[in-house]
């Protein structure tokens, strides 16, 4: 993965990098194992609660 810095705007490049990594992480978590729909929803709620705790 290559992150391009445009006009020496490092902050924008870091924001793009974080967005791509979070997208990769979400995709990895979703397809890592099969869960029935109710359990997948529970896992999704747990992840959201962790995110709310830190932000």
PQR file of N, CA, C, O and H, with PARSE charges and radii, in Angstrom:
ATOM      1  N   UNK A   1       0.852  -1.171   0.000 -0.4000 1.5000
ATOM      2  CA  UNK A   1       0.000   0.000   0.000 -0.0000 2.0000
ATOM      3  C   UNK A   1       0.899   1.237   0.000  0.5500 1.7000
ATOM      4  O   UNK A   1       1.850   1.325   0.777 -0.5500 1.4000
ATOM      5  N   UNK A   2       0.591   2.173  -0.867 -0.4000 1.5000
ATOM      6  CA  UNK A   2       1.374   3.392  -0.998 -0.0000 2.0000
ATOM      7  C   UNK A   2       0.482   4.579  -0.657  0.5500 1.7000
ATOM      8  O   UNK A   2      -0.607   4.734  -1.209 -0.5500 1.4000
ATOM      9  H   UNK A   2      -0.182   2.101  -1.498  0.4000 1.0000
ATOM     10  N   UNK A   3       0.955   5.401   0.248 -0.4000 1.5000
ATOM     11  CA  UNK A   3       0.239   6.616   0.618 -0.0000 2.0000
ATOM     12  C   UNK A   3       0.956   7.789  -0.042  0.5500 1.7000
ATOM     13  O   UNK A   3       2.156   7.975   0.161 -0.5500 1.4000
ATOM     14  H   UNK A   3       1.840   5.275   0.697  0.4000 1.0000
ATOM     15  N   UNK A   4       0.238   8.570  -0.820 -0.4000 1.5000
ATOM     16  CA  UNK A   4       0.839   9.708  -1.512 -0.0000 2.0000
ATOM     17  C   UNK A   4       0.617  10.977  -0.700  0.5500 1.7000
ATOM     18  O   UNK A   4      -0.485  11.241  -0.219 -0.5500 1.4000
ATOM     19  H   UNK A   4      -0.737   8.419  -0.985  0.4000 1.0000
ATOM     20  N   UNK A   5       1.694  11.761  -0.556 -0.4000 1.5000
ATOM     21  CA  UNK A   5       1.625  13.047   0.128 -0.0000 2.0000
ATOM     22  C   UNK A   5       1.525  14.126  -0.935  0.5500 1.7000
ATOM     23  O   UNK A   5       2.412  14.255  -1.780 -0.5500 1.4000
ATOM     24  H   UNK A   5       2.589  11.546  -0.947  0.4000 1.0000
ATOM     25  N   UNK A   6       0.454  14.900  -0.898 -0.4000 1.5000
ATOM     26  CA  UNK A   6       0.230  15.950  -1.881 -0.0000 2.0000
ATOM     27  C   UNK A   6       0.457  17.304  -1.218  0.5500 1.7000
ATOM     28  O   UNK A   6      -0.100  17.578  -0.155 -0.5500 1.4000
ATOM     29  H   UNK A   6      -0.266  14.795  -0.212  0.4000 1.0000
ATOM     30  N   UNK A   7       1.268  18.143  -1.836 -0.4000 1.5000
ATOM     31  CA  UNK A   7       1.547  19.508  -1.346 -0.0000 2.0000
ATOM     32  C   UNK A   7       2.072  19.515   0.089  0.5500 1.7000
ATOM     33  O   UNK A   7       1.724  20.396   0.875 -0.5500 1.4000
ATOM     34  H   UNK A   7       1.721  17.920  -2.700  0.4000 1.0000
ATOM     35  N   UNK A   8       2.902  18.541   0.429 -0.4000 1.5000
ATOM     36  CA  UNK A   8       3.488  18.431   1.776 -0.0000 2.0000
ATOM     37  C   UNK A   8       2.434  18.416   2.882  0.5500 1.7000
ATOM     38  O   UNK A   8       2.704  18.862   3.998 -0.5500 1.4000
ATOM     39  H   UNK A   8       3.185  17.825  -0.209  0.4000 1.0000
ATOM     40  N   UNK A   9       1.261  17.918   2.590 -0.4000 1.5000
ATOM     41  CA  UNK A   9       0.187  17.847   3.578 -0.0000 2.0000
ATOM     42  C   UNK A   9       0.228  16.475   4.254  0.5500 1.7000
ATOM     43  O   UNK A   9      -0.476  15.545   3.863 -0.5500 1.4000
ATOM     44  H   UNK A   9       1.042  17.557   1.684  0.4000 1.0000
ATOM     45  N   UNK A  10       1.066  16.383   5.268 -0.4000 1.5000
ATOM     46  CA  UNK A  10       1.279  15.112   5.955 -0.0000 2.0000
ATOM     47  C   UNK A  10       0.037  14.707   6.749  0.5500 1.7000
ATOM     48  O   UNK A  10      -0.273  13.520   6.849 -0.5500 1.4000
ATOM     49  H   UNK A  10       1.638  17.139   5.586  0.4000 1.0000
ATOM     50  N   UNK A  11      -0.674  15.684   7.312 -0.4000 1.5000
ATOM     51  CA  UNK A  11      -1.875  15.369   8.095 -0.0000 2.0000
ATOM     52  C   UNK A  11      -2.931  14.672   7.244  0.5500 1.7000
ATOM     53  O   UNK A  11      -3.551  13.704   7.685 -0.5500 1.4000
ATOM     54  H   UNK A  11      -0.422  16.648   7.230  0.4000 1.0000
ATOM     55  N   UNK A  12      -3.133  15.164   6.030 -0.4000 1.5000
ATOM     56  CA  UNK A  12      -4.114  14.534   5.138 -0.0000 2.0000
ATOM     57  C   UNK A  12      -3.663  13.127   4.760  0.5500 1.7000
ATOM     58  O   UNK A  12      -4.486  12.218   4.648 -0.5500 1.4000
ATOM     59  H   UNK A  12      -2.630  15.950   5.672  0.4000 1.0000
ATOM     60  N   UNK A  13      -2.354  12.947   4.562 -0.4000 1.5000
ATOM     61  CA  UNK A  13      -1.835  11.622   4.224 -0.0000 2.0000
ATOM     62  C   UNK A  13      -2.033  10.655   5.389  0.5500 1.7000
ATOM     63  O   UNK A  13      -2.391   9.496   5.178 -0.5500 1.4000
ATOM     64  H   UNK A  13      -1.685  13.685   4.652  0.4000 1.0000
ATOM     65  N   UNK A  14      -1.801  11.124   6.616 -0.4000 1.5000
ATOM     66  CA  UNK A  14      -2.011  10.267   7.790 -0.0000 2.0000
ATOM     67  C   UNK A  14      -3.479   9.906   7.957  0.5500 1.7000
ATOM     68  O   UNK A  14      -3.806   8.776   8.318 -0.5500 1.4000
ATOM     69  H   UNK A  14      -1.510  12.065   6.788  0.4000 1.0000
ATOM     70  N   UNK A  15      -4.363  10.861   7.697 -0.4000 1.5000
ATOM     71  CA  UNK A  15      -5.796  10.594   7.796 -0.0000 2.0000
ATOM     72  C   UNK A  15      -6.213   9.525   6.790  0.5500 1.7000
ATOM     73  O   UNK A  15      -6.993   8.629   7.117 -0.5500 1.4000
ATOM     74  H   UNK A  15      -4.097  11.780   7.404  0.4000 1.0000
ATOM     75  N   UNK A  16      -5.695   9.619   5.570 -0.4000 1.5000
ATOM     76  CA  UNK A  16      -5.997   8.626   4.536 -0.0000 2.0000
ATOM     77  C   UNK A  16      -5.452   7.252   4.932  0.5500 1.7000
ATOM     78  O   UNK A  16      -6.108   6.232   4.721 -0.5500 1.4000
ATOM     79  H   UNK A  16      -5.062  10.347   5.304  0.4000 1.0000
ATOM     80  N   UNK A  17      -4.254   7.237   5.503 -0.4000 1.5000
ATOM     81  CA  UNK A  17      -3.642   5.976   5.940 -0.0000 2.0000
ATOM     82  C   UNK A  17      -4.493   5.322   7.023  0.5500 1.7000
ATOM     83  O   UNK A  17      -4.747   4.119   6.967 -0.5500 1.4000
ATOM     84  H   UNK A  17      -3.722   8.065   5.675  0.4000 1.0000
ATOM     85  N   UNK A  18      -4.935   6.101   8.006 -0.4000 1.5000
ATOM     86  CA  UNK A  18      -5.777   5.556   9.075 -0.0000 2.0000
ATOM     87  C   UNK A  18      -7.088   5.007   8.525  0.5500 1.7000
ATOM     88  O   UNK A  18      -7.567   3.960   8.961 -0.5500 1.4000
ATOM     89  H   UNK A  18      -4.729   7.079   8.052  0.4000 1.0000
ATOM     90  N   UNK A  19      -7.664   5.729   7.559 -0.4000 1.5000
ATOM     91  CA  UNK A  19      -8.920   5.284   6.963 -0.0000 2.0000
ATOM     92  C   UNK A  19      -8.735   3.940   6.277  0.5500 1.7000
ATOM     93  O   UNK A  19      -9.561   3.039   6.427 -0.5500 1.4000
ATOM     94  H   UNK A  19      -7.275   6.580   7.206  0.4000 1.0000
ATOM     95  N   UNK A  20      -7.646   3.807   5.522 -0.4000 1.5000
ATOM     96  CA  UNK A  20      -7.408   2.549   4.816 -0.0000 2.0000
ATOM     97  C   UNK A  20      -7.141   1.411   5.786  0.5500 1.7000
ATOM     98  O   UNK A  20      -7.633   0.302   5.581 -0.5500 1.4000
ATOM     99  H   UNK A  20      -6.975   4.539   5.401  0.4000 1.0000
ATOM    100  N   UNK A  21      -6.367   1.664   6.843 -0.4000 1.5000
ATOM    101  CA  UNK A  21      -6.086   0.603   7.807 -0.0000 2.0000
ATOM    102  C   UNK A  21      -7.339   0.177   8.562  0.5500 1.7000
ATOM    103  O   UNK A  21      -7.524  -1.009   8.835 -0.5500 1.4000
ATOM    104  H   UNK A  21      -5.967   2.565   7.009  0.4000 1.0000
ATOM    105  N   UNK A  22      -8.201   1.131   8.902 -0.4000 1.5000
ATOM    106  CA  UNK A  22      -9.427   0.747   9.606 -0.0000 2.0000
ATOM    107  C   UNK A  22     -10.343  -0.052   8.690  0.5500 1.7000
ATOM    108  O   UNK A  22     -11.032  -0.969   9.138 -0.5500 1.4000
ATOM    109  H   UNK A  22      -8.051   2.094   8.680  0.4000 1.0000
ATOM    110  N   UNK A  23     -10.350   0.297   7.404 -0.4000 1.5000
ATOM    111  CA  UNK A  23     -11.155  -0.466   6.448 -0.0000 2.0000
ATOM    112  C   UNK A  23     -10.633  -1.894   6.323  0.5500 1.7000
ATOM    113  O   UNK A  23     -11.416  -2.843   6.279 -0.5500 1.4000
ATOM    114  H   UNK A  23      -9.790   1.041   7.040  0.4000 1.0000
ATOM    115  N   UNK A  24      -9.318  -2.047   6.265 -0.4000 1.5000
ATOM    116  CA  UNK A  24      -8.710  -3.381   6.182 -0.0000 2.0000
ATOM    117  C   UNK A  24      -9.035  -4.176   7.441  0.5500 1.7000
ATOM    118  O   UNK A  24      -9.374  -5.357   7.364 -0.5500 1.4000
ATOM    119  H   UNK A  24      -8.682  -1.277   6.300  0.4000 1.0000
ATOM    120  N   UNK A  25      -8.930  -3.526   8.606 -0.4000 1.5000
ATOM    121  CA  UNK A  25      -9.196  -4.222   9.870 -0.0000 2.0000
ATOM    122  C   UNK A  25     -10.648  -4.679   9.946  0.5500 1.7000
ATOM    123  O   UNK A  25     -10.929  -5.800  10.371 -0.5500 1.4000
ATOM    124  H   UNK A  25      -8.654  -2.567   8.668  0.4000 1.0000
ATOM    125  N   UNK A  26     -11.587  -3.795   9.526 -0.4000 1.5000
ATOM    126  CA  UNK A  26     -13.002  -4.171   9.540 -0.0000 2.0000
ATOM    127  C   UNK A  26     -13.259  -5.371   8.641  0.5500 1.7000
ATOM    128  O   UNK A  26     -13.976  -6.300   9.015 -0.5500 1.4000
ATOM    129  H   UNK A  26     -11.359  -2.885   9.180  0.4000 1.0000
ATOM    130  N   UNK A  27     -12.672  -5.340   7.462 -0.4000 1.5000
ATOM    131  CA  UNK A  27     -12.875  -6.428   6.514 -0.0000 2.0000
ATOM    132  C   UNK A  27     -12.294  -7.728   7.068  0.5500 1.7000
ATOM    133  O   UNK A  27     -12.895  -8.792   6.918 -0.5500 1.4000
ATOM    134  H   UNK A  27     -12.091  -4.585   7.159  0.4000 1.0000
ATOM    135  N   UNK A  28     -11.127  -7.646   7.707 -0.4000 1.5000
ATOM    136  CA  UNK A  28     -10.488  -8.834   8.263 -0.0000 2.0000
ATOM    137  C   UNK A  28     -11.342  -9.433   9.372  0.5500 1.7000
ATOM    138  O   UNK A  28     -11.520 -10.649   9.433 -0.5500 1.4000
ATOM    139  H   UNK A  28     -10.638  -6.782   7.828  0.4000 1.0000
ATOM    140  N   UNK A  29     -11.867  -8.586  10.244 -0.4000 1.5000
ATOM    141  CA  UNK A  29     -12.692  -9.075  11.350 -0.0000 2.0000
ATOM    142  C   UNK A  29     -13.967  -9.719  10.817  0.5500 1.7000
ATOM    143  O   UNK A  29     -14.392 -10.765  11.308 -0.5500 1.4000
ATOM    144  H   UNK A  29     -11.722  -7.597  10.194  0.4000 1.0000
ATOM    145  N   UNK A  30     -14.578  -9.092   9.810 -0.4000 1.5000
ATOM    146  CA  UNK A  30     -15.858  -9.590   9.322 -0.0000 2.0000
ATOM    147  C   UNK A  30     -15.731 -10.958   8.668  0.5500 1.7000
ATOM    148  O   UNK A  30     -16.608 -11.805   8.837 -0.5500 1.4000
ATOM    149  H   UNK A  30     -14.234  -8.242   9.412  0.4000 1.0000
ATOM    150  N   UNK A  31     -14.664 -11.184   7.931 -0.4000 1.5000
ATOM    151  CA  UNK A  31     -14.548 -12.427   7.174 -0.0000 2.0000
ATOM    152  C   UNK A  31     -13.604 -13.436   7.814  0.5500 1.7000
ATOM    153  O   UNK A  31     -13.271 -14.441   7.186 -0.5500 1.4000
ATOM    154  H   UNK A  31     -13.952 -10.496   7.794  0.4000 1.0000
ATOM    155  N   UNK A  32     -13.166 -13.197   9.042 -0.4000 1.5000
ATOM    156  CA  UNK A  32     -12.209 -14.115   9.643 -0.0000 2.0000
ATOM    157  C   UNK A  32     -12.866 -15.438  10.056  0.5500 1.7000
ATOM    158  O   UNK A  32     -12.210 -16.479  10.019 -0.5500 1.4000
ATOM    159  H   UNK A  32     -13.436 -12.381   9.552  0.4000 1.0000
ATOM    160  N   UNK A  33     -14.122 -15.421  10.439 -0.4000 1.5000
ATOM    161  CA  UNK A  33     -14.819 -16.642  10.826 -0.0000 2.0000
ATOM    162  C   UNK A  33     -16.314 -16.428  10.646  0.5500 1.7000
ATOM    163  O   UNK A  33     -16.787 -15.293  10.594 -0.5500 1.4000
ATOM    164  H   UNK A  33     -14.655 -14.575  10.469  0.4000 1.0000
ATOM    165  N   UNK A  34     -17.043 -17.514  10.554 -0.4000 1.5000
ATOM    166  CA  UNK A  34     -18.486 -17.414  10.341 -0.0000 2.0000
ATOM    167  C   UNK A  34     -19.200 -17.325  11.676  0.5500 1.7000
ATOM    168  O   UNK A  34     -18.918 -18.095  12.593 -0.5500 1.4000
ATOM    169  H   UNK A  34     -16.658 -18.436  10.597  0.4000 1.0000
ATOM    170  N   UNK A  35     -20.109 -16.400  11.779 -0.4000 1.5000
ATOM    171  CA  UNK A  35     -20.991 -16.312  12.936 -0.0000 2.0000
ATOM    172  C   UNK A  35     -22.422 -16.219  12.439  0.5500 1.7000
ATOM    173  O   UNK A  35     -22.703 -15.606  11.410 -0.5500 1.4000
ATOM    174  H   UNK A  35     -20.339 -15.774  11.034  0.4000 1.0000
ATOM    175  N   UNK A  36     -23.321 -16.841  13.191 -0.4000 1.5000
ATOM    176  CA  UNK A  36     -24.721 -16.679  12.817 -0.0000 2.0000
ATOM    177  C   UNK A  36     -25.096 -15.214  13.027  0.5500 1.7000
ATOM    178  O   UNK A  36     -24.437 -14.514  13.795 -0.5500 1.4000
ATOM    179  H   UNK A  36     -23.093 -17.340  14.028  0.4000 1.0000
ATOM    180  N   UNK A  37     -26.142 -14.744  12.357 -0.4000 1.5000
ATOM    181  CA  UNK A  37     -26.433 -13.307  12.349 -0.0000 2.0000
ATOM    182  C   UNK A  37     -26.560 -12.660  13.728  0.5500 1.7000
ATOM    183  O   UNK A  37     -26.087 -11.540  13.925 -0.5500 1.4000
ATOM    184  H   UNK A  37     -26.678 -15.313  11.733  0.4000 1.0000
ATOM    185  N   UNK A  38     -27.188 -13.344  14.681 -0.4000 1.5000
ATOM    186  CA  UNK A  38     -27.359 -12.743  16.008 -0.0000 2.0000
ATOM    187  C   UNK A  38     -26.013 -12.548  16.703  0.5500 1.7000
ATOM    188  O   UNK A  38     -25.786 -11.520  17.341 -0.5500 1.4000
ATOM    189  H   UNK A  38     -27.572 -14.253  14.521  0.4000 1.0000
ATOM    190  N   UNK A  39     -25.128 -13.527  16.581 -0.4000 1.5000
ATOM    191  CA  UNK A  39     -23.817 -13.401  17.215 -0.0000 2.0000
ATOM    192  C   UNK A  39     -22.962 -12.357  16.508  0.5500 1.7000
ATOM    193  O   UNK A  39     -22.184 -11.654  17.152 -0.5500 1.4000
ATOM    194  H   UNK A  39     -25.312 -14.362  16.063  0.4000 1.0000
ATOM    195  N   UNK A  40     -23.099 -12.252  15.191 -0.4000 1.5000
ATOM    196  CA  UNK A  40     -22.349 -11.236  14.452 -0.0000 2.0000
ATOM    197  C   UNK A  40     -22.786  -9.842  14.910  0.5500 1.7000
ATOM    198  O   UNK A  40     -21.956  -8.944  15.051 -0.5500 1.4000
ATOM    199  H   UNK A  40     -23.731 -12.824  14.668  0.4000 1.0000
ATOM    200  N   UNK A  41     -24.088  -9.664  15.139 -0.4000 1.5000
ATOM    201  CA  UNK A  41     -24.598  -8.387  15.623 -0.0000 2.0000
ATOM    202  C   UNK A  41     -24.055  -8.082  17.019  0.5500 1.7000
ATOM    203  O   UNK A  41     -23.710  -6.940  17.322 -0.5500 1.4000
ATOM    204  H   UNK A  41     -24.762 -10.394  15.024  0.4000 1.0000
ATOM    205  N   UNK A  42     -23.981  -9.106  17.863 -0.4000 1.5000
ATOM    206  CA  UNK A  42     -23.436  -8.912  19.205 -0.0000 2.0000
ATOM    207  C   UNK A  42     -21.966  -8.492  19.137  0.5500 1.7000
ATOM    208  O   UNK A  42     -21.539  -7.595  19.864 -0.5500 1.4000
ATOM    209  H   UNK A  42     -24.260 -10.034  17.617  0.4000 1.0000
ATOM    210  N   UNK A  43     -21.192  -9.146  18.257 -0.4000 1.5000
ATOM    211  CA  UNK A  43     -19.784  -8.783  18.097 -0.0000 2.0000
ATOM    212  C   UNK A  43     -19.654  -7.351  17.586  0.5500 1.7000
ATOM    213  O   UNK A  43     -18.776  -6.606  18.021 -0.5500 1.4000
ATOM    214  H   UNK A  43     -21.540  -9.875  17.667  0.4000 1.0000
ATOM    215  N   UNK A  44     -20.528  -6.976  16.666 -0.4000 1.5000
ATOM    216  CA  UNK A  44     -20.501  -5.623  16.124 -0.0000 2.0000
ATOM    217  C   UNK A  44     -20.779  -4.601  17.223  0.5500 1.7000
ATOM    218  O   UNK A  44     -20.139  -3.551  17.276 -0.5500 1.4000
ATOM    219  H   UNK A  44     -21.241  -7.581  16.313  0.4000 1.0000
ATOM    220  N   UNK A  45     -21.736  -4.911  18.100 -0.4000 1.5000
ATOM    221  CA  UNK A  45     -22.039  -4.010  19.212 -0.0000 2.0000
ATOM    222  C   UNK A  45     -20.867  -3.895  20.178  0.5500 1.7000
ATOM    223  O   UNK A  45     -20.591  -2.814  20.698 -0.5500 1.4000
ATOM    224  H   UNK A  45     -22.256  -5.763  18.057  0.4000 1.0000
ATOM    225  N   UNK A  46     -20.172  -5.018  20.421 -0.4000 1.5000
ATOM    226  CA  UNK A  46     -19.017  -4.982  21.310 -0.0000 2.0000
ATOM    227  C   UNK A  46     -17.923  -4.088  20.743  0.5500 1.7000
ATOM    228  O   UNK A  46     -17.316  -3.305  21.474 -0.5500 1.4000
ATOM    229  H   UNK A  46     -20.397  -5.896  19.998  0.4000 1.0000
ATOM    230  N   UNK A  47     -17.669  -4.204  19.443 -0.4000 1.5000
ATOM    231  CA  UNK A  47     -16.643  -3.377  18.804 -0.0000 2.0000
ATOM    232  C   UNK A  47     -17.033  -1.907  18.874  0.5500 1.7000
ATOM    233  O   UNK A  47     -16.184  -1.051  19.127 -0.5500 1.4000
ATOM    234  H   UNK A  47     -18.162  -4.840  18.849  0.4000 1.0000
ATOM    235  N   UNK A  48     -18.314  -1.605  18.652 -0.4000 1.5000
ATOM    236  CA  UNK A  48     -18.787  -0.219  18.722 -0.0000 2.0000
ATOM    237  C   UNK A  48     -18.640   0.332  20.137  0.5500 1.7000
ATOM    238  O   UNK A  48     -18.295   1.501  20.311 -0.5500 1.4000
ATOM    239  H   UNK A  48     -19.004  -2.300  18.446  0.4000 1.0000
ATOM    240  N   UNK A  49     -18.894  -0.490  21.143 -0.4000 1.5000
ATOM    241  CA  UNK A  49     -18.758  -0.039  22.528 -0.0000 2.0000
ATOM    242  C   UNK A  49     -17.304   0.283  22.852  0.5500 1.7000
ATOM    243  O   UNK A  49     -17.024   1.254  23.555 -0.5500 1.4000
ATOM    244  H   UNK A  49     -19.174  -1.439  21.002  0.4000 1.0000
ATOM    245  N   UNK A  50     -16.387  -0.521  22.348 -0.4000 1.5000
ATOM    246  CA  UNK A  50     -14.964  -0.259  22.574 -0.0000 2.0000
ATOM    247  C   UNK A  50     -14.571   1.056  21.911  0.5500 1.7000
ATOM    248  O   UNK A  50     -13.834   1.853  22.492 -0.5500 1.4000
ATOM    249  H   UNK A  50     -16.614  -1.310  21.778  0.4000 1.0000
ATOM    250  N   UNK A  51     -15.063   1.284  20.692 -0.4000 1.5000
ATOM    251  CA  UNK A  51     -14.743   2.536  20.002 -0.0000 2.0000
ATOM    252  C   UNK A  51     -15.311   3.730  20.758  0.5500 1.7000
ATOM    253  O   UNK A  51     -14.639   4.754  20.880 -0.5500 1.4000
ATOM    254  H   UNK A  51     -15.661   0.637  20.220  0.4000 1.0000
ATOM    255  N   UNK A  52     -16.535   3.618  21.269 -0.4000 1.5000
ATOM    256  CA  UNK A  52     -17.137   4.721  22.016 -0.0000 2.0000
ATOM    257  C   UNK A  52     -16.360   5.025  23.291  0.5500 1.7000
ATOM    258  O   UNK A  52     -16.286   6.173  23.729 -0.5500 1.4000
ATOM    259  H   UNK A  52     -17.080   2.786  21.170  0.4000 1.0000
ATOM    260  N   UNK A  53     -15.783   3.982  23.881 -0.4000 1.5000
ATOM    261  CA  UNK A  53     -15.036   4.167  25.115 -0.0000 2.0000
ATOM    262  C   UNK A  53     -13.794   5.036  24.890  0.5500 1.7000
ATOM    263  O   UNK A  53     -13.404   5.808  25.766 -0.5500 1.4000
ATOM    264  H   UNK A  53     -15.843   3.049  23.525  0.4000 1.0000
ATOM    265  N   UNK A  54     -13.181   4.904  23.716 -0.4000 1.5000
ATOM    266  CA  UNK A  54     -11.942   5.628  23.456 -0.0000 2.0000
ATOM    267  C   UNK A  54     -12.162   6.975  22.796  0.5500 1.7000
ATOM    268  O   UNK A  54     -11.258   7.810  22.818 -0.5500 1.4000
ATOM    269  H   UNK A  54     -13.498   4.277  23.005  0.4000 1.0000
ATOM    270  N   UNK A  55     -13.336   7.224  22.202 -0.4000 1.5000
ATOM    271  CA  UNK A  55     -13.533   8.486  21.473 -0.0000 2.0000
ATOM    272  C   UNK A  55     -14.591   9.333  22.098  0.5500 1.7000
ATOM    273  O   UNK A  55     -14.878  10.425  21.607 -0.5500 1.4000
ATOM    274  H   UNK A  55     -14.070   6.546  22.183  0.4000 1.0000
TER
END
